[in-house]
Amino acid sequence: MRVAIIGAGVVGLAVADALSQHGHVVWVLEKNAQIGEETSSRNSEVVHAGLYYPADSMKARLCVEGRARLLAFCVREGVAHRTCGKLLVAAETVEMAALDALDVRARANGAEPLVPLSGVEIHRRWPELRAVAGLLSTGTAIIDSHGLMARLRQRAEAAGTHVLLRHRVQAVTRTADWNLTVTQPNGEDTGLQVDKVVNAAGLWADAVATLPGHDPLLPKQVLVKGNYFRVSGPPPADVLVYPVPSPALVGLGTHLTLDLNGNARLGPDVEPARDRHDYTVDVARLQQFLDAARRFWPNLTADRLHPAYAGIRPKLVGDGVQDFLIREGSLHGRPGWVDLLGIESPGLTASLAIGAEIAREFGR
Ligand SMILES: Cc1cc2nc3c(=O)[nH]c(=O)nc-3n(C[C@H](O)[C@H](O)[C@H](O)COP(=O)(O)OP(=O)(O)OC[C@H]3O[C@@H](n4cnc5c(N)ncnc54)[C@H](O)[C@@H]3O)c2cc1C
């Protein structure tokens, strides 16, 4: 089968790897000059354990499956990662019910069991931290997302995939094939005919979904920015530290993560994005970050925080917690066209599971 994948973020590359290993002939079309320049390089690089999402959701299923696939892939393919663990903290007694609810949800999702810790135990293990209680997720990891994407690309290319950078998909028509009009680096348009198309365009996936024509079933997407501040000096713990999440799960709460070099950062927070390029971090948000972090790290001082970077979440609008949407087009008159919509967190964790899902769908 000839397949075009629109977008070379971690999800597009994972789909390309999975399809090319199944013998499909794959083109990955990416408008930017490098792979993974958008959301895939503007996140926390956390391999989530699958604690947060409703048990019947695609996010829960693909996160748990994706984590297992991803960690095995990292070991097999030599991608840098560390299973550092993550501590969820209740800063006040009133938040303990939320910890209990997370514990129940984690079990329902088939995530690895969480270890309950008292406030005293937390303070004994990590003297700089304060909490009334916590849950330790020993299965949460951090990963080199750039190393992951580079390896997925190498594997896909070795299996015959063409990764075409600075190739923007501009227009789509349907005859017996899907006909893509693609603008090349020299500014000239060229055509590509394929049997199947995977729209893995991230923040642009809603726009790409309308290229074949008006789409009355397309859910509305909003853009929600997440800012990060770098923390200079030694981190307060060797685990990631998360507050209890907000009930609507817009974000997971401003948390402390570590990179593979042991550097700490705080974020992401939640701010409406002006557009898909709105990546500047407003230094005026520093006080909010400080207040959020001091709930579990009281001795943190403002001079240690420095604006770092931002990422943007493509959120589907609806009631309550929103799920990923993997939409196969035959259900609405577009056979062979698959939209990947609302692929926000835990999309990095779930990427290989999404790739496997599409490969199952397309067969050989
Ligand atoms: C603040 C933040 C923190 C996060 N933290 C985590 C985390 O810790 N763990 C986790 O599991 N997930 C996390 N995520 C989610 C994760 O980063 C994303 O789900 C994932 O990176 C999405 O990958 P993608 O390939 O779908 O999209 P992208 O990486 O955005 O890739 C889409 C690509 O499509 C290309 N494209 C768009 N339109 C066209 C076109 N017309 N023609 C050609 N190319 C096109 C774009 O240029 C882009 O490169 C986080 C997300 C955010 C915003």
The ligand as an SDF file (V2000), in Angstrom:
LIG
                    3D

 53 58  0  0  0  0  0  0  0  0999 V2000
    3.4030   21.6050   27.0420 C   0  0  0  0  0  0  0  0  0  0  0  0
    3.3160   20.1660   26.6250 C   0  0  0  0  0  0  0  0  0  0  0  0
    3.8680   19.1600   27.4200 C   0  0  0  0  0  0  0  0  0  0  0  0
    3.7690   17.8270   27.0530 C   0  0  0  0  0  0  0  0  0  0  0  0
    4.3760   16.8750   27.8080 N   0  0  0  0  0  0  0  0  0  0  0  0
    4.2790   15.5810   27.4430 C   0  0  0  0  0  0  0  0  0  0  0  0
    4.9250   14.5750   28.2100 C   0  0  0  0  0  0  0  0  0  0  0  0
    5.6630   14.8540   29.1460 O   0  0  0  0  0  0  0  0  0  0  0  0
    4.7170   13.2760   27.8610 N   0  0  0  0  0  0  0  0  0  0  0  0
    3.9190   12.9350   26.8120 C   0  0  0  0  0  0  0  0  0  0  0  0
    3.7190   11.7440   26.5870 O   0  0  0  0  0  0  0  0  0  0  0  0
    3.3500   13.8770   26.0200 N   0  0  0  0  0  0  0  0  0  0  0  0
    3.5330   15.1850   26.3070 C   0  0  0  0  0  0  0  0  0  0  0  0
    2.9840   16.1450   25.5190 N   0  0  0  0  0  0  0  0  0  0  0  0
    2.2860   15.7450   24.3030 C   0  0  0  0  0  0  0  0  0  0  0  0
    3.2480   15.4450   23.1390 C   0  0  0  0  0  0  0  0  0  0  0  0
    4.3140   16.3720   23.0980 O   0  0  0  0  0  0  0  0  0  0  0  0
    2.4540   15.4980   21.8230 C   0  0  0  0  0  0  0  0  0  0  0  0
    1.2980   14.6990   21.9530 O   0  0  0  0  0  0  0  0  0  0  0  0
    3.2470   14.9790   20.6440 C   0  0  0  0  0  0  0  0  0  0  0  0
    4.5060   15.5990   20.5590 O   0  0  0  0  0  0  0  0  0  0  0  0
    2.4620   15.2320   19.3760 C   0  0  0  0  0  0  0  0  0  0  0  0
    3.2240   14.8050   18.2970 O   0  0  0  0  0  0  0  0  0  0  0  0
    2.6710   14.9770   16.8340 P   0  0  0  0  0  0  0  0  0  0  0  0
    3.6140   14.2650   15.9420 O   0  0  0  0  0  0  0  0  0  0  0  0
    1.2150   14.6000   16.7990 O   0  0  0  0  0  0  0  0  0  0  0  0
    2.6470   16.5640   16.5740 O   0  0  0  0  0  0  0  0  0  0  0  0
    3.8660   17.6120   16.2030 P   0  0  0  0  0  0  0  0  0  0  0  0
    5.0620   17.2780   16.9450 O   0  0  0  0  0  0  0  0  0  0  0  0
    3.2520   18.9250   16.3690 O   0  0  0  0  0  0  0  0  0  0  0  0
    4.1160   17.2820   14.6800 O   0  0  0  0  0  0  0  0  0  0  0  0
    3.2060   17.6480   13.6630 C   0  0  0  0  0  0  0  0  0  0  0  0
    4.0260   18.0030   12.4410 C   0  0  0  0  0  0  0  0  0  0  0  0
    3.1330   18.2030   11.3370 O   0  0  0  0  0  0  0  0  0  0  0  0
    3.7310   19.1640   10.4900 C   0  0  0  0  0  0  0  0  0  0  0  0
    2.7200   19.7070    9.5760 N   0  0  0  0  0  0  0  0  0  0  0  0
    1.5940   20.3810    9.9330 C   0  0  0  0  0  0  0  0  0  0  0  0
    0.8910   20.7200    8.8180 N   0  0  0  0  0  0  0  0  0  0  0  0
    1.5880   20.2570    7.7420 C   0  0  0  0  0  0  0  0  0  0  0  0
    1.3850   20.2980    6.3340 C   0  0  0  0  0  0  0  0  0  0  0  0
    0.2990   20.8800    5.7870 N   0  0  0  0  0  0  0  0  0  0  0  0
    2.3180   19.7280    5.5330 N   0  0  0  0  0  0  0  0  0  0  0  0
    3.4150   19.1320    6.0520 C   0  0  0  0  0  0  0  0  0  0  0  0
    3.6670   19.0720    7.3910 N   0  0  0  0  0  0  0  0  0  0  0  0
    2.7610   19.6160    8.2200 C   0  0  0  0  0  0  0  0  0  0  0  0
    4.2610   20.1930   11.4980 C   0  0  0  0  0  0  0  0  0  0  0  0
    5.2220   21.0350   10.9090 O   0  0  0  0  0  0  0  0  0  0  0  0
    4.8030   19.3050   12.6000 C   0  0  0  0  0  0  0  0  0  0  0  0
    6.1750   19.0540   12.4620 O   0  0  0  0  0  0  0  0  0  0  0  0
    3.0850   17.4880   25.8610 C   0  0  0  0  0  0  0  0  0  0  0  0
    2.5420   18.4930   25.0600 C   0  0  0  0  0  0  0  0  0  0  0  0
    2.6520   19.8250   25.4220 C   0  0  0  0  0  0  0  0  0  0  0  0
    2.0800   20.9010   24.5440 C   0  0  0  0  0  0  0  0  0  0  0  0
  1  2  1  0
  2  3  1  0
  2 52  2  0
  3  4  2  0
  4  5  1  0
  4 50  1  0
  5  6  2  0
  6  7  1  0
  6 13  1  0
  7  8  2  0
  7  9  1  0
  9 10  1  0
 10 11  2  0
 10 12  1  0
 12 13  2  0
 13 14  1  0
 14 15  1  0
 14 50  1  0
 15 16  1  0
 16 17  1  0
 16 18  1  0
 18 19  1  0
 18 20  1  0
 20 21  1  0
 20 22  1  0
 22 23  1  0
 23 24  1  0
 24 25  2  0
 24 26  1  0
 24 27  1  0
 27 28  1  0
 28 29  2  0
 28 30  1  0
 28 31  1  0
 31 32  1  0
 32 33  1  0
 33 34  1  0
 33 48  1  0
 34 35  1  0
 35 36  1  0
 35 46  1  0
 36 37  1  0
 36 45  1  0
 37 38  2  0
 38 39  1  0
 39 40  1  0
 39 45  2  0
 40 41  1  0
 40 42  2  0
 42 43  1  0
 43 44  2  0
 44 45  1  0
 46 47  1  0
 46 48  1  0
 48 49  1  0
 50 51  2  0
 51 52  1  0
 52 53  1  0
M  END
$$$$
